[in-house]
Amino acid sequence: MSKLTNKQRLIKNVNALREDNIYIISKREEGQQKIFKCPKCNKDFDLSNSQEYGAAVEMFEKRDGMCVGCYYKLTGKLLY
């Protein structure tokens, strides 16, 4: 998986603490992975225009690279 920049890590942490609906956008930066492939269904997920790249990358890492659907089928847990 792609490593996050310090700025993206900071934005991800700040957004996690928000209690309102106002979030800081964290876009993909030059050289970072933009296509993530689920190892179970082989579907490609393009994160090049993701509004919260840091959180999206973290979720793929927490699901062992799987998409939400495949992770749910395997574990019975929804992890967004």
Secondary structure, DSSP 8 states (H G I E B T S, - for coil): -----HHHHHHHHHHHH--SS----B---TTS--EEE-TTT--EEE-TT-TBHHHHHHHHHHTTT--HHHHHHHHS----
